[in-house]
Amino acid sequence: MPTDEQYEELQRLIAALTERVYRLEQMAGTQHGRAAFQRHVKPAAKTESDTQAELESKIGAHWLNRIGIIAMLIGVSYFLKYAFDNQWIGPAGRVLIGLLGGMAVVFWSEQVRRSGYAIFSYSLKAIGIGVLYLSLWACSQLYNLIPNPLAFLSMAAITAVTVGLALWQDAEIIAVFATLGAFITPIALSTGVNNAIGLFAYLVILDLGTLILIRYRPWPGVLIGSYVGTLILYSSWHSSFYTIDQFWTALVAVSALFATFALAPFVSGPALRPGAIPTLALLNAATYFFEVWELFEHQAESSHAAIAAVGLGCLYFLIAYLLRNRVIPVTADVHWAIGTAFLIAAVPIGMHAPWITIGWFAEGAALVRVGERREAGYMKQLGGIALLLGTLRLLGVDHFDVRELLLNERMLAFAVAIAATAAVAHRLADAGREGDRIVVAILVVMINVFALAALTEEITDAWRRQLQTAGPGADRTSAIIRDFAYSALWMTYGAGLMLIGFWKKSRFLRWQALILMGATIWKVFLYDTSSLDRGYRILSFIALGLILLATSFLYQRSSRAPRSRGSTAGIS
């Protein structure tokens, strides 16, 4: 009877063979092979006992193996230390034993693999390769038996042989061992001296090798592992050795590393796990921009960081355009989203009020328009976020130093906000989708809020300027004029909105006008009656009465007009 390990190895070989046949069918243009295979070969339903057996096998075959690797390496390390402390073996003998022992374990693992214990053989390879790295490290760093360059070349040779084993056996886990060893090498052989050029050249070569590897093998663990290793080594160098005079070294290095991983979508094969490339793209973009922003902050050049954000946004748009016909369309979509996010981030980094607000509104309208044309929902959502950020900043954050009436920065910002919001509302209304009706209604309300807020603020600033130039005792007179101007503005705006509502036959606009008029009525009767002088009080009531009577007449006329044409329809 076959053992559990042999059965598991057989399942792995069948899965690998099926994947290879599927890739060959894709290359030959045959797309129905896997579907036909899945129709004829249906997996058997798993029972509770099967699930328990799988869990038991996973614990025994996988988890215990990994714990065993760690325990063996720790045990070997303790033994070597004990032998070293007691001077049992000379330095050269200790290193030689380590090298011979590591190679013996690797060769033994091949015998184990041929016997059908693949997982256990991988564990043995990890132990053997780890012992080889440790022995070379001790040879160079502890005993100084060989110079650092020779130790580096020896470790690189071990990495290359490990990669060859991974390709020969088509085993991603062995390639992960090689990746780990490759990134541990500079740490193990570090002398504490800043060698930025050598380190970054080594990282670029490693990362390019990773791209070549994933071109022919769908190994996401190697790709993500290389990125994480690169990030760790660069961050360690930056925290230990970076100074302002190394700005260009750091910028060129981090840009070269970023560009290397940005090429991954173009070189990866179709069999690579779908989520690997989008995940790498997001991580690569975020960490690169953070590092560039930090470098420019050290240089006190935040405007350059904004330019970098715009440049990165355009670069990601170009990458997305070039990836539009790739097998996995989500990859292009993720790059479009990253490019858009960079443009949004560039606004607050490189601009100052009110241009941040203006930039967000203009960008939000543009993103919604592009999203509508490309039918890309994520771009419309990002555009909505930009519009929301602009709204919050305009109404709650921006404080304008206004010295002229109407022709000032605040009115410019509000005008752009109204235009951008109106453009988005018009675009969504023309699309005619049922789900966008609420969004269009909210945008229309915001247009009126922007207009009223801008005009009300103009009255407030005019009053403040009048106070600065007026003599003593003019405070009350100025406040009375301001309060009357508020009422006059709201009444006039409500009347105009009501006329537009009747003209466009829009009940929604008329309701907004009624709400504004209700607020004005409350102010006139409850506030203006007690605070305004007699002349302004009279004008407020007469003006309010005329507007209300005119509105009532419009409603009566609208309700009678359909009956005069023989229709029973009500107000639209």
C-alpha positions in Angstrom: 0.0 0.0 0.0 1.3 3.5 -0.8 2.2 5.7 2.1 0.6 9.1 2.7 3.7 10.9 1.5 3.7 8.9 -1.7 0.0 9.6 -2.3 0.6 13.3 -1.7 3.5 13.3 -4.1 1.4 11.6 -6.7 -1.3 14.3 -6.3 1.3 17.1 -6.7 2.7 15.5 -9.8 -0.8 15.1 -11.4 -1.6 18.8 -10.6 1.7 19.9 -12.1 1.1 17.8 -15.2 -2.4 19.2 -15.6 -1.1 22.8 -15.3 1.5 22.2 -17.9 -1.0 20.6 -20.3 -3.3 23.6 -19.8 -0.4 26.1 -20.5 0.4 24.2 -23.7 -3.2 24.3 -24.8 -3.3 28.0 -24.2 -0.2 28.5 -26.3 -1.7 26.4 -29.0 -5.0 28.3 -28.9 -7.0 25.5 -27.5 -9.1 26.9 -24.7 -11.5 24.0 -24.0 -9.0 21.4 -22.8 -9.3 22.2 -19.1 -13.1 22.6 -19.2 -13.4 19.2 -20.9 -11.0 17.6 -18.4 -12.9 19.1 -15.5 -16.2 17.7 -17.0 -14.9 14.2 -17.2 -12.9 14.2 -13.9 -15.1 15.3 -11.1 -13.6 15.5 -7.6 -15.0 13.2 -5.0 -16.9 14.8 -2.2 -14.8 15.1 1.0 -16.1 13.5 4.1 -15.4 14.7 7.6 -12.9 11.9 8.1 -11.1 13.0 4.9 -10.9 16.6 6.2 -9.4 15.4 9.5 -7.0 13.2 7.6 -5.9 16.1 5.5 -5.4 18.3 8.5 -3.4 15.6 10.2 -1.3 15.1 7.1 -0.7 18.8 6.8 0.4 19.1 10.4 2.7 16.1 10.2 4.1 16.6 6.7 4.4 20.4 6.5 4.4 22.1 9.8 6.5 19.6 11.6 9.0 19.7 8.7 9.4 23.5 9.0 9.8 23.4 12.8 12.3 20.6 12.2 14.3 22.7 9.9 14.5 25.5 12.4 15.4 23.1 15.2 18.1 21.4 13.2 19.7 24.7 12.3 19.6 25.9 15.9 21.0 22.6 17.0 23.9 22.7 14.5 24.6 26.3 15.5 24.8 25.3 19.2 27.0 22.3 18.5 29.4 24.4 16.4 29.5 27.0 19.2 30.2 24.3 21.8 32.9 22.8 19.7 34.4 26.2 19.1 34.4 27.1 22.8 36.2 23.9 23.7 38.7 24.1 20.9 37.9 20.6 19.7 38.4 21.5 16.1 40.6 24.2 14.5 39.0 27.0 12.5 39.8 25.5 9.1 38.5 22.1 10.2 35.3 23.6 11.5 34.6 25.3 8.2 35.4 22.2 6.2 33.1 20.0 8.3 30.3 22.5 7.8 30.8 22.6 4.0 31.1 18.8 3.6 28.2 18.3 6.0 26.0 20.8 4.1 26.8 19.2 0.7 26.2 15.7 2.1 22.7 16.7 3.4 21.8 18.2 0.0 22.9 15.0 -1.8 21.1 12.8 0.7 17.9 14.9 0.1 18.0 13.8 -3.5 18.0 10.1 -2.5 15.0 10.9 -0.2 13.2 12.6 -3.1 13.7 9.7 -5.4 12.2 7.5 -2.7 8.9 9.5 -3.0 9.3 11.8 0.0 9.5 15.1 -1.8 8.4 17.4 1.0 10.9 15.9 3.4 13.6 16.2 0.8 12.9 19.9 0.5 13.4 20.2 4.2 16.7 18.5 4.0 17.8 20.8 1.2 16.9 23.8 3.3 19.1 22.4 6.1 22.0 21.7 3.8 21.9 25.0 2.0 21.6 26.8 5.4 24.7 25.0 6.7 26.7 25.9 3.6 25.8 29.6 4.0 26.7 29.5 7.7 30.0 27.8 7.1 31.0 30.4 4.5 30.0 33.2 6.8 32.1 31.7 9.7 35.0 31.3 7.3 35.0 35.0 6.3 33.6 36.8 9.3 34.7 34.7 12.4 38.0 33.3 11.3 39.1 35.6 8.4 40.3 32.6 6.5 39.2 34.0 3.2 38.6 37.6 2.0 35.1 39.0 1.7 35.0 39.0 -2.1 35.8 35.3 -2.2 33.2 34.5 0.4 30.7 36.6 -1.6 31.4 34.7 -4.8 31.1 31.4 -3.0 27.7 32.3 -1.6 26.6 33.6 -5.0 27.7 30.2 -6.4 25.6 28.4 -3.8 22.6 30.6 -4.8 23.1 29.8 -8.5 23.3 26.1 -7.8 20.1 26.3 -5.7 18.3 28.1 -8.5 19.5 25.3 -10.9 18.1 22.7 -8.6 14.8 24.6 -8.4 14.5 24.7 -12.2 15.6 21.1 -12.6 12.9 19.8 -10.1 10.4 22.6 -11.0 10.1 23.3 -7.2 9.2 26.8 -6.2 10.2 26.2 -2.5 13.8 25.5 -3.5 13.8 28.8 -5.5 12.6 30.5 -2.4 15.6 29.0 -0.5 17.9 30.5 -3.2 16.1 33.9 -2.9 16.5 33.9 0.9 20.2 33.0 0.7 20.9 35.7 -2.0 19.5 38.4 0.2 21.1 37.1 3.4 24.5 37.2 1.8 25.2 41.0 1.9 23.9 41.0 5.5 26.1 38.1 6.5 29.2 39.6 4.9 28.7 43.2 6.0 31.7 45.0 7.3 29.9 48.0 8.6 31.3 50.2 5.8 29.1 52.1 3.4 29.3 50.5 0.0 26.2 51.8 -1.6 27.2 51.3 -5.2 28.1 47.7 -4.7 25.0 46.9 -2.7 22.6 48.5 -5.1 24.3 47.0 -8.1 24.0 43.6 -6.5 20.2 44.2 -5.7 19.5 45.2 -9.3 21.2 42.1 -10.6 19.3 39.9 -8.2 16.0 41.5 -9.1 16.6 41.2 -12.9 17.4 37.5 -12.3 14.1 37.2 -10.5 12.3 38.7 -13.5 14.1 36.2 -15.9 13.1 33.4 -13.5 9.4 34.2 -13.4 9.3 34.6 -17.2 9.6 30.8 -17.4 8.3 29.7 -14.0 5.0 30.8 -12.4 6.6 31.3 -8.9 5.0 34.3 -7.1 6.8 33.5 -3.9 10.1 34.2 -5.5 8.9 37.5 -7.0 7.3 38.8 -3.8 10.3 37.5 -1.7 12.7 39.4 -3.9 10.8 42.6 -3.5 10.6 42.2 0.3 14.3 41.4 0.5 15.2 44.4 -1.7 13.0 46.6 0.5 14.6 45.3 3.7 18.2 45.8 2.4 17.5 49.3 1.0 15.8 50.4 4.3 18.7 49.0 6.3 21.2 51.0 4.2 19.0 54.2 4.4 18.7 54.0 8.2 22.4 53.3 8.7 24.3 55.3 6.1 22.1 57.9 4.3 23.1 61.5 4.5 21.9 64.5 2.5 25.1 64.4 0.4 24.1 61.0 -0.9 20.7 62.2 -2.2 21.5 61.4 -5.9 22.9 58.0 -5.0 19.8 57.1 -3.1 17.4 58.5 -5.7 19.1 56.8 -8.6 19.3 53.5 -6.7 15.7 53.4 -5.5 14.5 54.5 -9.0 16.4 51.6 -10.6 15.0 49.1 -8.2 11.5 50.5 -8.7 11.9 50.3 -12.5 13.0 46.7 -12.3 9.9 45.6 -10.5 7.7 47.8 -12.7 8.7 45.6 -15.6 7.2 42.5 -13.9 3.8 42.7 -15.7 5.5 42.6 -19.0 7.8 39.6 -18.4 5.6 37.4 -16.2 4.1 34.4 -17.9 0.3 33.8 -18.1 0.4 31.0 -15.5 1.6 33.3 -12.7 -1.0 33.6 -9.9 -3.4 36.4 -10.9 -3.0 38.4 -7.7 0.8 38.4 -7.6 1.4 41.2 -10.2 -1.3 43.6 -8.9 -0.1 43.1 -5.3 3.5 43.8 -6.4 2.4 46.9 -8.4 0.6 48.4 -5.4 3.5 47.7 -3.0 6.2 48.9 -5.5 4.3 52.2 -6.2 3.6 52.9 -2.5 7.1 52.3 -1.2 8.8 54.0 -4.1 6.8 57.2 -3.8 7.2 57.2 0.0 11.0 57.0 -0.4 11.0 59.7 -3.1 8.8 61.9 -1.0 11.1 61.4 2.1 14.2 62.2 0.0 12.8 65.4 -1.2 11.5 66.3 2.2 15.1 66.0 3.5 16.0 68.4 0.7 13.1 70.8 1.6 11.8 70.4 -1.9 8.2 69.4 -1.5 7.3 70.8 -5.0 9.7 68.3 -6.5 7.9 65.5 -4.7 4.6 66.8 -6.3 6.3 66.8 -9.8 7.5 63.2 -9.1 3.9 62.2 -8.2 2.6 63.7 -11.5 5.4 61.9 -13.4 4.6 58.6 -11.7 0.9 59.0 -12.4 1.7 59.5 -16.1 4.1 56.6 -16.1 1.4 54.3 -14.6 -1.1 55.5 -17.2 1.4 54.5 -19.9 2.0 51.1 -18.3 -1.8 50.6 -18.1 -2.2 51.5 -21.7 0.5 49.0 -22.7 -1.1 46.3 -20.6 -4.6 46.8 -22.0 -4.5 43.6 -24.1 -2.8 41.4 -21.5 -4.3 38.1 -20.4 -5.3 39.4 -17.0 -7.2 42.7 -17.5 -7.2 43.5 -13.8 -3.5 44.3 -14.0 -4.1 47.2 -16.4 -7.0 48.4 -14.2 -4.8 48.4 -11.1 -2.2 50.5 -12.9 -4.9 53.0 -14.0 -5.9 53.3 -10.4 -2.4 53.7 -9.2 -1.8 56.5 -11.7 -4.9 58.2 -10.7 -4.0 58.0 -7.0 -0.6 59.6 -7.7 -2.3 62.6 -9.5 -4.7 63.0 -6.5 -1.7 62.9 -4.1 0.2 65.5 -6.1 -2.4 68.2 -5.4 -1.9 68.6 -1.6 1.9 68.0 -1.8 2.8 70.6 -4.3 0.0 73.2 -4.1 -1.3 75.7 -1.5 -4.8 76.9 -0.8 -6.9 77.6 -2.8 -5.1 75.7 -5.6 -5.4 72.4 -3.6 -9.1 72.8 -3.6 -9.3 73.9 -7.3 -7.0 71.0 -8.3 -9.1 68.4 -6.5 -12.3 69.6 -8.1 -10.8 69.8 -11.6 -9.2 66.3 -11.2 -12.4 64.8 -9.8 -14.4 66.0 -12.8 -11.8 64.7 -15.2 -11.6 61.3 -13.5 -15.4 60.9 -13.7 -15.4 61.8 -17.3 -12.6 59.4 -18.2 -14.3 56.7 -16.0 -17.6 57.2 -17.9 -15.9 56.9 -21.3 -13.8 53.9 -20.4 -16.7 52.3 -18.3 -14.2 52.0 -15.4 -16.1 52.2 -12.1 -12.9 52.5 -10.0 -11.9 55.7 -11.8 -15.3 57.2 -11.1 -15.0 56.3 -7.5 -11.6 57.9 -7.3 -13.1 61.0 -9.0 -15.8 61.0 -6.4 -13.2 60.9 -3.6 -11.4 63.8 -5.2 -14.6 65.8 -5.3 -15.4 64.9 -1.7 -11.9 66.0 -0.6 -12.3 69.3 -2.5 -15.7 69.9 -0.9 -14.5 69.2 2.7 -11.5 71.5 2.2 -13.6 74.3 0.6 -16.3 74.3 3.2 -14.3 73.4 6.3 -10.6 74.1 5.9 -9.9 77.0 3.4 -9.7 80.5 4.9 -9.4 83.2 2.3 -7.9 86.7 2.7 -10.3 88.6 0.6 -9.8 92.2 -0.2 -12.0 92.7 -3.3 -15.7 92.0 -3.8 -16.5 89.1 -6.1 -13.2 89.2 -8.0 -11.1 87.2 -5.6 -9.6 83.8 -4.9 -12.6 82.5 -2.9 -15.0 83.2 -5.7 -12.6 81.5 -8.2 -12.5 78.4 -6.0 -16.3 78.3 -5.6 -16.7 78.9 -9.3 -14.5 75.9 -10.2 -16.3 73.8 -7.6 -19.7 74.7 -9.1 -18.5 74.1 -12.7 -16.8 70.7 -11.8 -19.8 69.5 -9.9 -22.2 70.6 -12.6 -20.1 68.9 -15.3 -20.2 65.6 -13.3 -23.9 65.9 -12.6 -24.6 66.6 -16.3 -22.4 63.6 -17.3 -24.1 61.2 -15.0 -27.6 62.5 -15.8 -27.0 62.0 -19.6 -25.9 58.4 -18.8 -29.4 57.7 -17.6 -28.6 55.0 -15.1 -31.1 54.4 -12.4 -28.4 54.0 -9.7 -26.9 57.4 -10.5 -30.1 59.4 -9.7 -29.3 59.8 -6.1 -25.8 60.9 -6.9 -27.1 63.5 -9.4 -29.5 64.8 -6.8 -26.7 65.2 -4.2 -24.5 67.0 -6.7 -27.4 69.4 -7.6 -27.8 70.2 -3.9 -24.1 70.8 -3.5 -24.1 73.2 -6.5 -26.7 75.4 -4.6 -24.8 75.0 -1.3 -21.6 76.2 -3.0 -23.4 79.2 -4.6 -25.1 80.3 -1.4 -22.0 79.8 0.7 -19.9 81.9 -1.7 -22.4 84.8 -1.8 -23.0 84.7 1.9 -19.3 84.8 2.6 -19.0 87.8 0.3 -21.6 89.7 2.3 -19.7 88.7 5.5 -16.4 90.0 4.2 -17.9 93.2 2.9 -19.3 93.8 6.4 -15.9 93.1 8.0 -14.2 95.6 5.6 -16.8 98.2 6.4 -16.2 97.7 10.2 -12.5 98.3 9.6 -13.0 101.6 7.9 -16.1 102.8 9.9 -15.8 105.1 12.9 -16.8 104.3 16.4 -20.5 103.4 17.0 -21.0 102.1 13.5 -21.0 98.4 14.6 -24.8 98.1 15.1 -25.6 99.9 11.8 -23.2 97.6 9.9 -24.6 94.5 11.5 -28.2 95.6 10.6 -27.2 96.0 7.0 -25.4 92.6 7.0 -28.5 90.8 8.4 -30.8 92.5 5.9 -28.4 91.5 3.1 -28.5 87.9 4.2 -32.3 87.9 4.1 -32.3 89.6 0.7 -29.8 87.2 -0.8 -31.6 84.1 0.4 -35.0 85.4 -0.7 -33.6 86.4 -4.1 -31.8 83.1 -4.6 -34.8 81.1 -3.5 -37.0 83.0 -6.0 -34.6 82.4 -8.8 -34.3 78.7 -8.0 -38.1 78.5 -8.0 -38.3 80.1 -11.4 -35.7 77.7 -12.8 -37.7 74.8 -11.2 -40.9 75.9 -13.0 -39.0 76.5 -16.2 -37.3 73.1 -16.2 -40.4 71.4 -14.7 -38.2 70.1 -11.9 -40.0 69.3 -8.7 -36.6 68.6 -7.1 -35.4 72.2 -7.7 -38.7 73.6 -6.5 -38.4 71.7 -3.2 -35.0 73.1 -2.7 -36.4 76.6 -3.3 -39.2 75.9 -0.8 -36.7 74.8 1.9 -34.6 77.9 1.4 -37.7 80.1 1.5 -38.8 78.4 4.7 -35.4 79.2 6.3 -35.7 82.8 5.1 -39.3 83.1 6.6 -38.0 81.8 9.9 -35.2 84.4 9.9 -37.4 87.3 8.9 -40.2 86.5 11.5 -38.0 85.4 14.4 -34.8 87.3 14.0 -35.2 90.3 11.7 -38.3 91.5 13.6 -36.2 92.0 16.8 -32.9 93.0 15.3 -33.5 95.2 12.3 -34.4 98.9 12.3 -37.8 99.8 11.3 -36.9 100.7 7.7 -35.0 97.5 7.0 -37.8 95.5 8.8 -40.4 96.9 6.5 -38.3 96.2 3.4 -37.7 92.6 4.6 -41.4 91.8 5.2 -42.5 93.5 1.9 -39.9 91.8 -0.2 -40.7 88.4 1.5 -44.4 88.9 1.0 -44.0 89.8 -2.7 -41.8 86.8 -3.4 -44.1 84.4 -1.5 -47.2 85.8 -3.4 -45.3 85.4 -6.7 -44.4 81.9 -5.9 -48.0 81.1 -4.9 -49.2 82.6 -8.2 -46.7 80.4 -10.1 -48.0 77.3 -8.3 -51.6 78.2 -9.0 -50.9 78.9 -12.7 -49.0 75.7 -13.0 -51.8 73.7 -11.5 -54.4 75.3 -13.7 -52.4 75.1 -17.0 -53.0 71.3 -17.5 -56.8 71.7 -17.0 -56.9 74.4 -19.6 -55.5 71.9 -22.1 -57.9 69.2 -21.0 -55.4 67.3 -18.9 -55.6 66.1 -15.3 -51.9 65.9 -14.7 -50.5 67.7 -11.7 -47.4 69.7 -11.2 -44.4 68.0 -12.6 
